[in-house]
């Protein structure tokens, strides 16, 4: 058994990207996150030094962080049908099926792509969710957190 001082703490989830700024903007807009101090986009016409290296987004209320690491090459997962697995994904949630349908339009408008639609659960699985790809191809799910009667 360990005490709180000796526990490992999750700091953030990091996504590789060939365009860190664009991917950070996708998740900033989708999730209502804010840039860490110094990672904000520069004014127009000023080179984006941070956007070509490493960016951090934070939840304004604390806790969650997403980071974006610039890489030269990134092989997009072709999961679920191909040999390149998803490697990791984010699970997001909404409170109702109506909200899932509303958020679907936002995801598409921000550059996400629908992979799978499970609005109507099968008899063996009552979860309702949709699976998307972000603009860099990373899969993520949006679940309905509370089952509707």
C-alpha positions in Angstrom: 0.0 0.0 0.0 1.2 3.5 -0.8 0.4 6.8 0.7 -0.6 9.9 -1.3 2.9 11.3 -1.4 4.3 8.2 -3.2 1.6 7.7 -5.8 2.1 8.3 -9.5 -0.1 11.0 -10.8 -1.4 11.3 -14.4 -0.4 14.8 -15.7 -1.8 14.8 -19.2 -2.5 12.9 -22.4 -0.2 13.7 -25.3 -1.1 13.3 -28.9 1.4 13.3 -31.7 0.6 15.5 -34.7 2.1 16.7 -37.9 0.3 20.0 -37.3 0.2 20.5 -33.5 -1.5 23.9 -33.7 -4.4 22.7 -35.8 -5.0 19.6 -33.7 -4.8 21.7 -30.5 -7.4 24.1 -32.0 -9.7 21.2 -32.8 -9.7 20.0 -29.2 -9.7 23.5 -27.7 -12.9 24.3 -29.6 -14.5 20.9 -29.0 -13.8 20.6 -25.3 -13.7 24.3 -24.2 -10.1 24.0 -23.0 -7.6 26.9 -22.7 -4.0 27.2 -23.7 -1.3 27.0 -21.0 0.4 30.3 -20.5 2.8 30.9 -23.4 1.2 28.4 -25.8 -1.5 30.7 -27.2 -1.5 31.3 -30.9 0.7 34.2 -31.9 -0.7 37.3 -33.6 -1.2 37.1 -37.4 2.1 37.3 -39.3 4.2 36.2 -36.3 5.9 32.8 -36.6 4.3 30.1 -34.5 7.4 28.7 -32.7 5.4 26.8 -30.0 3.0 25.4 -32.6 5.9 23.6 -34.3 7.0 21.9 -31.1 4.7 21.3 -28.1 1.4 22.8 -26.9 -0.6 22.2 -23.8 -4.4 22.8 -23.3 -5.9 22.9 -19.8 -9.4 22.7 -18.4 -10.2 26.1 -17.0 -11.5 24.5 -13.8 -8.3 22.5 -13.3 -7.4 18.8 -13.7 -7.5 17.7 -17.3 -4.7 18.5 -19.7 -4.1 17.6 -23.3 -0.7 18.1 -24.9 0.3 18.1 -28.6 3.7 17.1 -29.8 4.8 18.0 -33.3 6.2 15.1 -35.3 7.5 14.9 -38.8 5.6 11.8 -39.8 2.5 10.2 -38.4 0.9 7.0 -39.7 -2.9 7.4 -39.3 -4.5 4.4 -37.6 -6.7 2.4 -40.0 -8.5 0.7 -37.1 -10.9 -1.0 -37.0 -10.4 -2.5 -40.5 -6.7 -2.4 -41.1 -3.4 -3.5 -39.6 -2.5 -0.2 -37.9 -4.3 -0.2 -34.5 -5.8 2.8 -32.8 -3.0 2.8 -30.3 -4.9 5.1 -27.9 -8.2 7.0 -27.9 -10.1 9.5 -25.8 -13.5 8.7 -24.3 -15.7 11.8 -24.0 -19.3 11.9 -22.8 -22.5 13.9 -23.1 -25.6 13.8 -20.9 -28.2 12.7 -23.5 -28.8 11.3 -26.9 -30.1 14.7 -28.0 -26.8 16.3 -26.9 -24.8 13.6 -28.8 -26.7 14.6 -32.0 -26.0 18.3 -31.3 -22.3 17.6 -30.7 -22.1 15.5 -33.8 -22.6 18.6 -35.9 -19.9 20.4 -34.0 -17.4 17.6 -34.4 -17.9 17.6 -38.2 -17.7 21.4 -38.4 -14.4 21.4 -36.5 -12.9 18.8 -38.9 -13.7 15.5 -37.2 -14.9 12.5 -39.2 -17.5 9.9 -38.2 -16.3 6.3 -38.0 -19.1 4.5 -36.3 -22.6 5.3 -35.2 -24.1 3.4 -32.2 -27.1 5.7 -31.4 -29.4 2.6 -31.3 -27.7 0.0 -29.1 -27.7 -3.7 -30.0 -29.5 -6.1 -27.7 -26.2 -7.2 -26.1 -24.9 -3.7 -25.4 -27.0 -0.8 -24.2 -24.3 1.9 -24.6 -25.0 4.6 -27.1 -22.0 6.3 -28.7 -20.3 7.5 -31.8 -16.7 7.0 -32.8 -14.9 9.7 -34.7 -11.4 10.6 -36.0 -9.9 14.0 -35.2 -8.2 15.9 -38.0 -5.0 13.9 -37.6 -6.8 10.5 -37.5 -6.7 9.8 -33.8 -10.0 8.0 -32.9 -12.2 9.3 -30.1 -15.6 8.2 -28.7 -18.5 10.3 -27.5 -20.8 8.3 -25.2 -24.2 9.1 -23.7 -23.3 9.1 -20.0 -26.9 8.6 -18.7 -29.1 6.1 -20.3 -32.5 7.4 -21.4 -35.7 5.7 -20.4 
